[in-house]
Amino acid sequence: MGVKLTLLNLVQCPPVQSAVTLYRLKADFMKTKHIERVVAPGQPHMVGDGFRVHNFIPGIYLNMQRMNPFIMLDYGSKHYFAPTNQPKGVGVHPHRGFETVTIAYKGKVAHHDSAGGGGVIGEGDVQWMTAASGVLHKEYHEENFSKTGGDFQMIQLWVNLPAKDKMSKPKYQGISNADISKYNLTNGDGIVEVIAGEYKNVKGAASTFTPVHLLNAKLKTNASADFSFPANYNTALLVVEGAIEVNGETEVNTDHFLLFGNTGEDFTIKASSDAVVLILSGEPIQEPIAAHGPFVMNTHAELVQAFDDYNNGKFGYLED
Ligand code: MN
């Protein structure tokens, strides 16, 4: 069947391009992932008194559905916390319907939840908590880190669950850096840590419910690494240290976020200085999102149920 010309697809037609640009566009769409936008970090805000974060997802340019299954990303850029005897953080609060993933770059985070999960993660470690049907948890700076003070830098990512798993049993995966698989780039150029999913046949330690790739590329100055993910996967990166050039054309500085379009598969990053880059790519979950505060479900009725269950103590108990 031929394409029917309607007002709608007329409006969607791109403006007239030069032959060269058209050729480029065609090549890009066929193979190279197209760069949709570079997002600078906005003003930080405090989550509790311990997490000073820049919010990238959902943000001005992308909503939860656009980056699904990555429905929230808070980035705590490097920040010095003074010594204190009273650990800073977030007190007891609930979650239902998704997973919280905390990646520590500097400092130490302690976690406890009502399902019995808990632990301390430090530099290079990851904590992957599946809230699913519901947990209460609390997140604090670790006690000794609090006493000495120091630089603190971390990411908290929320990974959505498909409807069929939203009410499954909570789970906790504490993943120390030693347990994270590493792909060694040639010539001592650096490594790619595979937190989840895979990179060049190296598989990640974290188990996930839907296809998710979560990588930390740690590159020396001038080193390059290439990546390939299906075009329909929602894909982005965040520069945690240093600066990089993406696809030989776009410079991305420290603390900046780059969103790829859903065209093409491959991209290359080259470190302009020693760099650490978080790369996330996941298959979109094609289901409606109903989100309110700490609950992310599919329908409004399920959100109401979550509040009811929480108010009726069905999330368990956790001491303050
Ligand atoms: Mn939380």
Residues whose N, C-alpha, C, O or C-beta is under 5 A from the ligand:
A	BS01	MN	none
